[in-house]
Amino acid sequence: MIQKYHLQRAAFILLATAALASCKSKHPTSVQPGKKSTATGIAYNQKDGFQVKKFAGQKAGPNLVFIEGGRFTMGALEEDVMNSRDNRERTVSIQSFYMDETEMANVHYLEYLNAISRDSSEEVVTRALPDTTVWSNPLSFNDSYVTQYLRYPAFRYYPVVGVSWEQATDYATWRSNAVNNELAKGGGEKKKKGGFSLKRKSKKEAEPALAEATSTAPAKPSLESGMILPDYRLPTEAEWEYAAKALIGTQYMDENQINQRIYPWDGSSVRNPKKGRKQGQMLANFKRGRGDYAGIAGRSNDGAIITAEIYSYPANDFGLYNMAGNVSEWVMDVYRPLSYQDVNDLNPVRRNGYMDDAKNYDSKNKQSLIDDKLRVYKGGSWSDVAYWLSPGTRRFLAQDSATAMIGFRCAMIGVGRNK
């Protein structure tokens, strides 16, 4: 009887293997394009012909995790206590992408400052320096944060703050070059010594950007080679909100979802509901009430008076840390109160200089704060009450401003896969 069972099992496995083999597509793909063009029949990679390099698929860059795209309801879920009415609920779809699993830490930003100090002008380095005076307050003794938060080793893995939207964008550009230069080492021509220079376009340009690498920079493989990654950048507001909600963790059958999410975790509480020694612990650091930044010492303490290390609290269902609490984060979008009415329902983003012009807002007579240099930031910080921990909330600040409550993380397009 047992022998018969094993024979049946073996036969089933063979049939399943044959079925899978028969289902395997023989058509060319991006990873296996074949030896000849299906359009002309001309062989690839001949001398002086069209070169199709080997490509094993896009790899996740350092610190990035894959975020599977999909449909979700974007917008505020809690009562609009600020009465801003600037993020009403609507259904949108987001293409798969990659996102930093953590906020950028002081050690990451110091690495950047060290790199550009070796191959860029003093003006560039000065422009990149975080504003450490964001901690300064004449009525608070924050002096040690002003002088030590960025550089003292104990703060290495605390999120960098005092960084403007412009500086965060510059960092993403530098990081793209640094990562791709590292990936390209040993894979092509002998690299020249030197680095690249950062130079801001004129102030008349709407978007601050960085110039191309100088002629002394290492030779960079072509995009077609597949040896380099797409650019790091700030996430769009929609990407950030989608990644923070992580509704992939609420699915139980087909496209059904058990629930929406007020926070990046299930439930209406900011404490861990799971039984065990971590039950009741805070899932993020935030301001619990007037003068209460951490609770009393002991089990109910959220573990941080100001910021905390970037891995301090549980990750959400996408594997992202601190999508609520710690620091708020810059996103790509320019701020407009009616973006929810105007942007596309596929990969929505709000750019400046397109629709709803700044001239429509009376900023000259101080009747409005809105212009093309206001950028959205998302998520609650260590200094915010729980209301702002909800991913659907949004605020704005001038792109050249910085605070002790705003940091950033980067994103990257996910190419060639949906899962």
N, C-alpha and C positions, 0 to 999 in steps of 0.2 A: 504493500500500500504506500509506504514511504517512498519507495523507488519510483512508483508511478507518479507520485506528486512532484518529485524532483524533475522527472522527464517532462511533465506538463509545464512546469515552471521554466525549464530551459527552452522549450519550444516557444513559449510566450515571449521570452526575452529575444530570441532570434527573430520572431515575427515583428516585434517592436523595433528592433534594430534595422531590419529591412525596410520597414515603413518609413522610418526617419531618414534613411539613406535615399529612398525614392523621392522624399519631399524636398531634399536639398536642391536648391535652385542651381541650374547650370548657367544662368544668365550672369553677365559681368556686373560687378558692384564697384563702389568707390574703393573698397579695400582690395578687391581682386578684379581689376579692369580687363584682364586678358592680355594677350600678346599683340592683338591687332585691333584697329579701330573698327567698330561695328558700323560706322558711317561710310568709311572709304575702303576698308580692307587693307590699308597700309599698316605695316608692322611698326610698332612703337620702338623707341630707343635705338633706332638705326643712327649711324653716323650722320650728323647734320639733319637728322629728322626730329620728329616730335618726341620729347622725352617725357615719359610717364614714370615717375619715381615710385619705389616701393612705399607703401603706406599701411601701417597696421591699425589705423584709427586714431582719433584724437585722444591724447592722454590728459589726465587731470593735472593741472599745474600745481606747484607747491601750495599747500594749505587749502586747496579747493575741494569741494565735495559736489557731486552731481545732483542737480535738482530736476527731477522729472517734471516736464511741463504738463499743462492741462487747463481745464476750465475751473474757475472759482468765482465766488461772489465777492467782488472788491468793494470796500467801503466800511464806514463806521457801523459797528453792531450795537454799541452802547448808546445810551441817551446822549444827545449832543449838548452837553452841559455848557460848552463854550458858545453855542448858537452860531457856529461858523457856517454850517450847512455846505461845506466844501468837499465832502467825500461821501456823497449819497450812494446807496447800494446799486450795483449794476454787475452784469455777468461779463467777464472777459476771459480770454485764453492767453496763456503764456507759453512760448516756446521753451523747450528744455535748455538749461544753462548751468553754469558752474558758479559757485559762490564760496567765498572764504568761510571756513567753519568758525572762525573767530574774528573779533575786531582786530585791527592792526595795533600792535603793542608798541611800547616805547622802544624796545630793542629793535624792532623792525624799522622804526623811523630813524633811529640812530645809525643803523646800517646804511640807510639812504643818505643821511647827512654826511657820513664818512665817505661814501662813494663820490658824491658830487663835489666835496671839498677838495678831492684830488684832481679833478679834471674840469672844473667849472669856475667861473669868475666869482669874486667875492660878492658881487651883487646877487648872483643866483643863489648862493649859499645863504645869504642874509634873508632873501625872500622866502626861502624854504623853512627857516627856523620857526618852530611853534611859538606861540605867544604864551610864555609861562606866567605872565602877569594876570592871566584869566583867573588864577587862584586868589589874587590879591583882593583883600577887603579890609578897609580901615576899621571895621567893627568886628572883625574875626581874626583870630590868630592862625592864619593860613600861611605864614611866612615860610615855613619849612617846605610846603608844597611848591611854592614859587621857585625856590632854589634847588630842590632835590627831586621832585616828582619825575621829571624827564630823564635825569641822568644817574641817579643813585641806583646801584645794582638791585636793591630790594624791590624796586618798582619796574624791573625789566619787562615782566609779563603783565603789567597793568596797561589798559588801553591808552594810547596816545590821545591827548586832548590839546586844546589850544590851536587846532589845525583848521584852517578855513576850507571852504569848498574848493577854491582855486588850488590850494596846496595839496589837497587830497587828489585832485585831478592830475596835478604834476607828478605826484608820487606814483600813481597808476601808470603813467607814461614811462617813468624811469623803470618801474618794476617790470614792465613788458620787455624792455630792452635788456635788463639784467638777467631775467629768466631765460630769454631766448639766446642770449650770448652764451650762457652757461650750458644750455642744451646743445648748442652748435659746436662746442669744443670737441676737437678730435674728429669731427664729422665732415670736414671739408678742407678748404684752403687753410694754410698756416695763418694764424691770427696775428694782426699787427698789435703792437703795444698801444695803450691809450684807452680812452673811454669815449664818452659822448658829452656834448654840451647841452644845457637847457637854456632856452631863450624864449621869453614870453613875446607873443605878438603885440602889436601896438594896442593901446587902450581902446582904440576905435573898434577893434574886433569884438564881437558880441561874446564869443566863447574864448576864454583863455586857453592857450594850447602851447605845446612845446615844439621847437624846431626839430628837423630831422637830425640824426646823428651826424657828427662832423666827419670829415674825410679821414680823420685819424682813428675812427672807431673800428672795431673788429669787423671783418667781412661778415655780412649777415646772409644766411641762406635765403633763397627765394621762398615766397609763400607757397609756390607750387611744389616745393621739395618735400613738404610735410614734416620737416625737421623742426619747425618753430610753431609756437602756439599763437592763437589769436590774441588780440590785445587784452590786457587787464583794463578795467574801467570801473566807474561807480555803477552800481545797479540802478535800474530805473525804479521809480516808486512802485510800479505794479509788481516787478520782480521781487522787490524787497518785501512787500506785503504778502505776496504769495508764499515766499520762502518762510516768512515768520509764522504764518498760520499753519503751515505743514499739514494740510488736511488729508494728506496721504495716510496719516495715522488714524483717521476716522472711518475708513472704508471697511465694509464687511462683505459685500457681495456686488458683483458687476460694477455699476456706477453709483450704487447707493452709498450714502454717507450717514453715519449714526447721528452726527450733530455738527453744528458750526462751532467756531471757537472764538471766544472773547479774547483770550490770550494765546500765546504759542503752545499752550498745553490745554488739556481738557478741564472742564469745570469752571465754576465762577469764583473759585478761591485762588489766592496767590500762595497757598501752602500745599505741600506735598500730601495728597490724600492716601497714598499707599501705606499699608501696614508695615511695620518694622521700625528700626531705629531712626529712619529718616522721616517718619510720619510727622507731619506738622511743621517741617522745616520750610523756610521760604524758598521759592523757586526763582527768585530774582532779588536784587537789591534795589531799593527804592525808598522814597520818603513816606513813612507810614502815616504821618500827621504833622501838625505844626511842632517843630522842634524835635521830631522823632525820626532820626535817620537810620536807626538800626534796631530799635527795641532794646529791652533790658538784656544785660549779659546772661548768657545761658542758652537753653535749647531754642527759644523763640527768636534769637538774634539772627538777622539775615547775614551776618558775617562781615559786614563792611559799612563803615561810616561814610566813606566816599566811594570811589571805584573799588573793584576787586580784580583779582587775576582773571585772565580771559577764559579760563577753563573752570571757573569756580562753581558754576551752577549746572544742572543737568541740561544736556542738549535736547533740542526738539526732535520731532520724528524725521526730519531731514538730516539730522546730525549737526545742526548749527547751534552754537553757544551764544547766549546772551542776546537773543533777538527781542528780549524785553529786559529792561534794567541795565545796570552798569553805565553805558553811555548811549545817548541817542546817536543816530548815524545819518550822515549826508547821503542823499541819493541824487541821481542825475537831473531830475526834472526841475524846470523853472516853475515858480509858484503862480498859479492862477486859481481863483476861488471856484471857477466853473469848469475846471478840467474834466470833471466827471461827465459833463454834457458834450464835450467837444472831441475828446481823444478817441482813437480807433478802439474797437473792441478786441483787436488782435495785437498783442505786444504794445499796449498803450504807453506813450511817453509824451510829456509836454515840453516842447522846445521853445526857446525864445525867438522872437522875430516872425512868428507864424500864428495868425489868428489872435484875436483879443489883444491888440497892440497895447503897449504900455501907455500910449498917448490917450487911451480911453479912460485912464485913471488920473485924477487930479492930484498929482503928487507935488506940483509946484506950489499950490495953495494949502499944502498939508492936509488935504482932504482924503488922501490915500497913501498907503505905504508901498503900493504895488508898482514894480518896474521890472525890467528884464534882467536884473541882477539879484533877484531874490530866488533862493533855492530851497527846496523842500528838505526837511529832515524828519526822520521817522523813529518811533520807539521811545519809550520812557527811559530816563536816566536815573542815576543814584539820587538826584536832587528833585525828582518828580514824584507826585502821588500816583497811586495805582491806576487811575484813569488813563494816563498816558502810556501804560504798558500795552494797551490794546493795539495791535498792528494797524487797525483802520484809522487811528488818529493821525493827524498830520499838522506840522507847523512849518514856519519858514524863517529864514534869516538871510541877510545880505551875504553874497558869495565870498566877500573878502573879510567877513567877520569870523570870530572864533570865540568859543566859551569853554569852560571847564566841564561842560555836560555833553559835548558833541565830539564824537570820533568818527570812524568810518571803517568799512570793509570793501573789498573789491569783488567784481563779478567778471564772467567771461562767457561768451556764447558757447553753447554746446553743439558741435557740428557732427552730423552723420549718425546720430542715434537719438531715439526718443525715450529709451528706457536705460 
